[in-house]
Amino acid sequence: HRRCLFHDWERETRKSILFELLKSCFALEFNFVFLHLNETCKAGKTLDMLKLL
């Protein structure tokens, strides 16, 4: 019976580890997209400033 409980715990742990990995991958992807948008925004602002000169 104890082995059965341990098996459930192991499965849950594996699921949560997978979930954490997915979350961190998503966070990295999100950060990358955000940084890219930020750079694009900065580049756009720089172009606007050059137009004003």
PDB file of N, CA, C and O in Angstrom:
ATOM      1  N   HIS A   1       0.839  -1.208   0.000  1.00  0.00           N
ATOM      2  CA  HIS A   1       0.000   0.000   0.000  1.00  0.00           C
ATOM      3  C   HIS A   1       0.871   1.254   0.000  1.00  0.00           C
ATOM      4  O   HIS A   1       0.570   2.236  -0.679  1.00  0.00           O
ATOM      5  N   ARG A   2       1.940   1.205   0.761  1.00  0.00           N
ATOM      6  CA  ARG A   2       2.824   2.363   0.858  1.00  0.00           C
ATOM      7  C   ARG A   2       3.502   2.635  -0.490  1.00  0.00           C
ATOM      8  O   ARG A   2       3.715   3.784  -0.876  1.00  0.00           O
ATOM      9  N   ARG A   3       3.831   1.556  -1.187  1.00  0.00           N
ATOM     10  CA  ARG A   3       4.480   1.694  -2.480  1.00  0.00           C
ATOM     11  C   ARG A   3       3.536   2.385  -3.474  1.00  0.00           C
ATOM     12  O   ARG A   3       3.962   3.161  -4.329  1.00  0.00           O
ATOM     13  N   CYS A   4       2.263   2.083  -3.334  1.00  0.00           N
ATOM     14  CA  CYS A   4       1.248   2.674  -4.190  1.00  0.00           C
ATOM     15  C   CYS A   4       1.183   4.191  -3.974  1.00  0.00           C
ATOM     16  O   CYS A   4       1.124   4.965  -4.929  1.00  0.00           O
ATOM     17  N   LEU A   5       1.195   4.591  -2.718  1.00  0.00           N
ATOM     18  CA  LEU A   5       1.184   6.015  -2.382  1.00  0.00           C
ATOM     19  C   LEU A   5       2.433   6.700  -2.910  1.00  0.00           C
ATOM     20  O   LEU A   5       2.383   7.815  -3.431  1.00  0.00           O
ATOM     21  N   PHE A   6       3.557   6.004  -2.762  1.00  0.00           N
ATOM     22  CA  PHE A   6       4.813   6.564  -3.233  1.00  0.00           C
ATOM     23  C   PHE A   6       4.763   6.759  -4.744  1.00  0.00           C
ATOM     24  O   PHE A   6       5.261   7.753  -5.272  1.00  0.00           O
ATOM     25  N   HIS A   7       4.156   5.797  -5.429  1.00  0.00           N
ATOM     26  CA  HIS A   7       4.042   5.873  -6.880  1.00  0.00           C
ATOM     27  C   HIS A   7       3.211   7.092  -7.288  1.00  0.00           C
ATOM     28  O   HIS A   7       3.562   7.795  -8.235  1.00  0.00           O
ATOM     29  N   ASP A   8       2.127   7.336  -6.583  1.00  0.00           N
ATOM     30  CA  ASP A   8       1.288   8.510  -6.846  1.00  0.00           C
ATOM     31  C   ASP A   8       2.082   9.789  -6.628  1.00  0.00           C
ATOM     32  O   ASP A   8       2.016  10.725  -7.424  1.00  0.00           O
ATOM     33  N   TRP A   9       2.836   9.810  -5.532  1.00  0.00           N
ATOM     34  CA  TRP A   9       3.636  10.990  -5.188  1.00  0.00           C
ATOM     35  C   TRP A   9       4.671  11.259  -6.267  1.00  0.00           C
ATOM     36  O   TRP A   9       4.903  12.401  -6.663  1.00  0.00           O
ATOM     37  N   GLU A  10       5.295  10.163  -6.738  1.00  0.00           N
ATOM     38  CA  GLU A  10       6.314  10.257  -7.771  1.00  0.00           C
ATOM     39  C   GLU A  10       5.720  10.831  -9.055  1.00  0.00           C
ATOM     40  O   GLU A  10       6.327  11.680  -9.708  1.00  0.00           O
ATOM     41  N   ARG A  11       4.540  10.361  -9.405  1.00  0.00           N
ATOM     42  CA  ARG A  11       3.858  10.812 -10.615  1.00  0.00           C
ATOM     43  C   ARG A  11       3.493  12.286 -10.503  1.00  0.00           C
ATOM     44  O   ARG A  11       3.668  13.051 -11.451  1.00  0.00           O
ATOM     45  N   GLU A  12       2.987  12.676  -9.345  1.00  0.00           N
ATOM     46  CA  GLU A  12       2.628  14.082  -9.116  1.00  0.00           C
ATOM     47  C   GLU A  12       3.857  14.980  -9.192  1.00  0.00           C
ATOM     48  O   GLU A  12       3.817  16.071  -9.761  1.00  0.00           O
ATOM     49  N   THR A  13       4.958  14.491  -8.602  1.00  0.00           N
ATOM     50  CA  THR A  13       6.201  15.257  -8.604  1.00  0.00           C
ATOM     51  C   THR A  13       6.698  15.452 -10.023  1.00  0.00           C
ATOM     52  O   THR A  13       7.129  16.539 -10.407  1.00  0.00           O
ATOM     53  N   ARG A  14       6.629  14.375 -10.794  1.00  0.00           N
ATOM     54  CA  ARG A  14       7.068  14.458 -12.179  1.00  0.00           C
ATOM     55  C   ARG A  14       6.212  15.451 -12.953  1.00  0.00           C
ATOM     56  O   ARG A  14       6.715  16.216 -13.776  1.00  0.00           O
ATOM     57  N   LYS A  15       4.920  15.430 -12.680  1.00  0.00           N
ATOM     58  CA  LYS A  15       4.001  16.351 -13.344  1.00  0.00           C
ATOM     59  C   LYS A  15       4.330  17.793 -12.989  1.00  0.00           C
ATOM     60  O   LYS A  15       4.339  18.663 -13.860  1.00  0.00           O
ATOM     61  N   SER A  16       4.598  18.049 -11.717  1.00  0.00           N
ATOM     62  CA  SER A  16       4.888  19.421 -11.294  1.00  0.00           C
ATOM     63  C   SER A  16       6.241  19.897 -11.815  1.00  0.00           C
ATOM     64  O   SER A  16       6.412  21.080 -12.110  1.00  0.00           O
ATOM     65  N   ILE A  17       7.204  18.980 -11.930  1.00  0.00           N
ATOM     66  CA  ILE A  17       8.511  19.346 -12.484  1.00  0.00           C
ATOM     67  C   ILE A  17       8.339  19.745 -13.945  1.00  0.00           C
ATOM     68  O   ILE A  17       8.919  20.729 -14.404  1.00  0.00           O
ATOM     69  N   LEU A  18       7.535  18.972 -14.666  1.00  0.00           N
ATOM     70  CA  LEU A  18       7.250  19.261 -16.064  1.00  0.00           C
ATOM     71  C   LEU A  18       6.563  20.613 -16.183  1.00  0.00           C
ATOM     72  O   LEU A  18       6.873  21.409 -17.070  1.00  0.00           O
ATOM     73  N   PHE A  19       5.624  20.859 -15.275  1.00  0.00           N
ATOM     74  CA  PHE A  19       4.897  22.125 -15.253  1.00  0.00           C
ATOM     75  C   PHE A  19       5.844  23.295 -15.006  1.00  0.00           C
ATOM     76  O   PHE A  19       5.747  24.331 -15.664  1.00  0.00           O
ATOM     77  N   GLU A  20       6.760  23.123 -14.056  1.00  0.00           N
ATOM     78  CA  GLU A  20       7.738  24.170 -13.753  1.00  0.00           C
ATOM     79  C   GLU A  20       8.632  24.447 -14.963  1.00  0.00           C
ATOM     80  O   GLU A  20       8.940  25.598 -15.272  1.00  0.00           O
ATOM     81  N   LEU A  21       9.039  23.381 -15.635  1.00  0.00           N
ATOM     82  CA  LEU A  21       9.871  23.529 -16.830  1.00  0.00           C
ATOM     83  C   LEU A  21       9.124  24.289 -17.916  1.00  0.00           C
ATOM     84  O   LEU A  21       9.678  25.179 -18.561  1.00  0.00           O
ATOM     85  N   LEU A  22       7.870  23.931 -18.108  1.00  0.00           N
ATOM     86  CA  LEU A  22       7.047  24.612 -19.108  1.00  0.00           C
ATOM     87  C   LEU A  22       6.888  26.079 -18.759  1.00  0.00           C
ATOM     88  O   LEU A  22       6.964  26.953 -19.623  1.00  0.00           O
ATOM     89  N   LYS A  23       6.665  26.336 -17.466  1.00  0.00           N
ATOM     90  CA  LYS A  23       6.503  27.721 -17.004  1.00  0.00           C
ATOM     91  C   LYS A  23       7.761  28.539 -17.255  1.00  0.00           C
ATOM     92  O   LYS A  23       7.684  29.669 -17.737  1.00  0.00           O
ATOM     93  N   SER A  24       8.929  27.970 -16.928  1.00  0.00           N
ATOM     94  CA  SER A  24      10.169  28.720 -17.118  1.00  0.00           C
ATOM     95  C   SER A  24      10.482  28.914 -18.599  1.00  0.00           C
ATOM     96  O   SER A  24      11.013  29.952 -18.993  1.00  0.00           O
ATOM     97  N   CYS A  25      10.153  27.915 -19.417  1.00  0.00           N
ATOM     98  CA  CYS A  25      10.348  28.057 -20.863  1.00  0.00           C
ATOM     99  C   CYS A  25       9.452  29.166 -21.391  1.00  0.00           C
ATOM    100  O   CYS A  25       9.883  29.988 -22.200  1.00  0.00           O
ATOM    101  N   PHE A  26       8.211  29.188 -20.935  1.00  0.00           N
ATOM    102  CA  PHE A  26       7.269  30.205 -21.364  1.00  0.00           C
ATOM    103  C   PHE A  26       7.730  31.586 -20.913  1.00  0.00           C
ATOM    104  O   PHE A  26       7.625  32.562 -21.656  1.00  0.00           O
ATOM    105  N   ALA A  27       8.242  31.653 -19.687  1.00  0.00           N
ATOM    106  CA  ALA A  27       8.722  32.929 -19.150  1.00  0.00           C
ATOM    107  C   ALA A  27       9.897  33.454 -19.973  1.00  0.00           C
ATOM    108  O   ALA A  27       9.970  34.646 -20.271  1.00  0.00           O
ATOM    109  N   LEU A  28      10.808  32.563 -20.335  1.00  0.00           N
ATOM    110  CA  LEU A  28      11.953  32.956 -21.161  1.00  0.00           C
ATOM    111  C   LEU A  28      11.489  33.467 -22.514  1.00  0.00           C
ATOM    112  O   LEU A  28      11.964  34.491 -23.004  1.00  0.00           O
ATOM    113  N   GLU A  29      10.553  32.738 -23.109  1.00  0.00           N
ATOM    114  CA  GLU A  29      10.004  33.115 -24.404  1.00  0.00           C
ATOM    115  C   GLU A  29       9.325  34.472 -24.308  1.00  0.00           C
ATOM    116  O   GLU A  29       9.498  35.326 -25.177  1.00  0.00           O
ATOM    117  N   PHE A  30       8.552  34.665 -23.249  1.00  0.00           N
ATOM    118  CA  PHE A  30       7.840  35.921 -23.035  1.00  0.00           C
ATOM    119  C   PHE A  30       8.820  37.077 -22.860  1.00  0.00           C
ATOM    120  O   PHE A  30       8.638  38.149 -23.436  1.00  0.00           O
ATOM    121  N   ASN A  31       9.861  36.848 -22.058  1.00  0.00           N
ATOM    122  CA  ASN A  31      10.886  37.874 -21.840  1.00  0.00           C
ATOM    123  C   ASN A  31      11.571  38.242 -23.143  1.00  0.00           C
ATOM    124  O   ASN A  31      11.832  39.416 -23.409  1.00  0.00           O
ATOM    125  N   PHE A  32      11.861  37.232 -23.953  1.00  0.00           N
ATOM    126  CA  PHE A  32      12.524  37.463 -25.226  1.00  0.00           C
ATOM    127  C   PHE A  32      11.648  38.334 -26.127  1.00  0.00           C
ATOM    128  O   PHE A  32      12.126  39.298 -26.726  1.00  0.00           O
ATOM    129  N   VAL A  33      10.373  37.989 -26.218  1.00  0.00           N
ATOM    130  CA  VAL A  33       9.428  38.755 -27.034  1.00  0.00           C
ATOM    131  C   VAL A  33       9.312  40.178 -26.502  1.00  0.00           C
ATOM    132  O   VAL A  33       9.306  41.140 -27.270  1.00  0.00           O
ATOM    133  N   PHE A  34       9.218  40.303 -25.177  1.00  0.00           N
ATOM    134  CA  PHE A  34       9.088  41.617 -24.556  1.00  0.00           C
ATOM    135  C   PHE A  34      10.319  42.481 -24.837  1.00  0.00           C
ATOM    136  O   PHE A  34      10.197  43.658 -25.178  1.00  0.00           O
ATOM    137  N   LEU A  35      11.503  41.886 -24.690  1.00  0.00           N
ATOM    138  CA  LEU A  35      12.749  42.608 -24.958  1.00  0.00           C
ATOM    139  C   LEU A  35      12.818  43.037 -26.414  1.00  0.00           C
ATOM    140  O   LEU A  35      13.249  44.147 -26.728  1.00  0.00           O
ATOM    141  N   HIS A  36      12.393  42.151 -27.292  1.00  0.00           N
ATOM    142  CA  HIS A  36      12.407  42.448 -28.720  1.00  0.00           C
ATOM    143  C   HIS A  36      11.474  43.622 -29.028  1.00  0.00           C
ATOM    144  O   HIS A  36      11.825  44.523 -29.790  1.00  0.00           O
ATOM    145  N   LEU A  37      10.285  43.598 -28.426  1.00  0.00           N
ATOM    146  CA  LEU A  37       9.322  44.689 -28.617  1.00  0.00           C
ATOM    147  C   LEU A  37       9.881  45.985 -28.067  1.00  0.00           C
ATOM    148  O   LEU A  37       9.723  47.048 -28.668  1.00  0.00           O
ATOM    149  N   ASN A  38      10.534  45.890 -26.923  1.00  0.00           N
ATOM    150  CA  ASN A  38      11.131  47.053 -26.281  1.00  0.00           C
ATOM    151  C   ASN A  38      12.205  47.671 -27.174  1.00  0.00           C
ATOM    152  O   ASN A  38      12.260  48.890 -27.337  1.00  0.00           O
ATOM    153  N   GLU A  39      13.055  46.824 -27.750  1.00  0.00           N
ATOM    154  CA  GLU A  39      14.112  47.293 -28.654  1.00  0.00           C
ATOM    155  C   GLU A  39      13.505  47.954 -29.885  1.00  0.00           C
ATOM    156  O   GLU A  39      13.981  48.993 -30.343  1.00  0.00           O
ATOM    157  N   THR A  40      12.447  47.338 -30.416  1.00  0.00           N
ATOM    158  CA  THR A  40      11.762  47.877 -31.591  1.00  0.00           C
ATOM    159  C   THR A  40      11.176  49.239 -31.265  1.00  0.00           C
ATOM    160  O   THR A  40      11.224  50.163 -32.078  1.00  0.00           O
ATOM    161  N   CYS A  41      10.626  49.351 -30.075  1.00  0.00           N
ATOM    162  CA  CYS A  41      10.036  50.605 -29.609  1.00  0.00           C
ATOM    163  C   CYS A  41      11.115  51.684 -29.501  1.00  0.00           C
ATOM    164  O   CYS A  41      10.924  52.817 -29.943  1.00  0.00           O
ATOM    165  N   LYS A  42      12.248  51.314 -28.909  1.00  0.00           N
ATOM    166  CA  LYS A  42      13.370  52.250 -28.759  1.00  0.00           C
ATOM    167  C   LYS A  42      13.882  52.700 -30.125  1.00  0.00           C
ATOM    168  O   LYS A  42      14.172  53.878 -30.333  1.00  0.00           O
ATOM    169  N   ALA A  43      13.989  51.747 -31.051  1.00  0.00           N
ATOM    170  CA  ALA A  43      14.456  52.052 -32.402  1.00  0.00           C
ATOM    171  C   ALA A  43      13.479  53.015 -33.076  1.00  0.00           C
ATOM    172  O   ALA A  43      13.890  53.942 -33.773  1.00  0.00           O
ATOM    173  N   GLY A  44      12.190  52.787 -32.862  1.00  0.00           N
ATOM    174  CA  GLY A  44      11.162  53.658 -33.420  1.00  0.00           C
ATOM    175  C   GLY A  44      11.267  55.064 -32.863  1.00  0.00           C
ATOM    176  O   GLY A  44      11.135  56.040 -33.602  1.00  0.00           O
ATOM    177  N   LYS A  45      11.503  55.172 -31.561  1.00  0.00           N
ATOM    178  CA  LYS A  45      11.642  56.480 -30.905  1.00  0.00           C
ATOM    179  C   LYS A  45      12.871  57.206 -31.430  1.00  0.00           C
ATOM    180  O   LYS A  45      12.847  58.420 -31.634  1.00  0.00           O
ATOM    181  N   THR A  46      13.954  56.448 -31.647  1.00  0.00           N
ATOM    182  CA  THR A  46      15.187  57.035 -32.174  1.00  0.00           C
ATOM    183  C   THR A  46      14.937  57.589 -33.571  1.00  0.00           C
ATOM    184  O   THR A  46      15.405  58.677 -33.906  1.00  0.00           O
ATOM    185  N   LEU A  47      14.198  56.839 -34.384  1.00  0.00           N
ATOM    186  CA  LEU A  47      13.871  57.294 -35.740  1.00  0.00           C
ATOM    187  C   LEU A  47      13.031  58.563 -35.688  1.00  0.00           C
ATOM    188  O   LEU A  47      13.234  59.485 -36.478  1.00  0.00           O
ATOM    189  N   ASP A  48      12.085  58.605 -34.751  1.00  0.00           N
ATOM    190  CA  ASP A  48      11.244  59.794 -34.589  1.00  0.00           C
ATOM    191  C   ASP A  48      12.092  61.003 -34.216  1.00  0.00           C
ATOM    192  O   ASP A  48      11.859  62.105 -34.712  1.00  0.00           O
ATOM    193  N   MET A  49      13.077  60.797 -33.341  1.00  0.00           N
ATOM    194  CA  MET A  49      13.961  61.882 -32.910  1.00  0.00           C
ATOM    195  C   MET A  49      14.799  62.379 -34.079  1.00  0.00           C
ATOM    196  O   MET A  49      15.018  63.581 -34.230  1.00  0.00           O
ATOM    197  N   LEU A  50      15.268  61.447 -34.907  1.00  0.00           N
ATOM    198  CA  LEU A  50      16.075  61.814 -36.074  1.00  0.00           C
ATOM    199  C   LEU A  50      15.251  62.632 -37.064  1.00  0.00           C
ATOM    200  O   LEU A  50      15.760  63.548 -37.709  1.00  0.00           O
ATOM    201  N   LYS A  51      13.973  62.285 -37.171  1.00  0.00           N
ATOM    202  CA  LYS A  51      13.084  63.023 -38.069  1.00  0.00           C
ATOM    203  C   LYS A  51      12.900  64.454 -37.587  1.00  0.00           C
ATOM    204  O   LYS A  51      12.752  65.376 -38.390  1.00  0.00           O
ATOM    205  N   LEU A  52      12.911  64.632 -36.267  1.00  0.00           N
ATOM    206  CA  LEU A  52      12.720  65.964 -35.680  1.00  0.00           C
ATOM    207  C   LEU A  52      13.929  66.868 -35.902  1.00  0.00           C
ATOM    208  O   LEU A  52      13.791  68.092 -35.919  1.00  0.00           O
ATOM    209  N   LEU A  53      15.106  66.281 -36.070  1.00  0.00           N
ATOM    210  CA  LEU A  53      16.331  67.068 -36.242  1.00  0.00           C
ATOM    211  C   LEU A  53      16.350  67.867 -37.547  1.00  0.00           C
ATOM    212  O   LEU A  53      17.319  68.574 -37.824  1.00  0.00           O
TER     213      LEU A  53
END
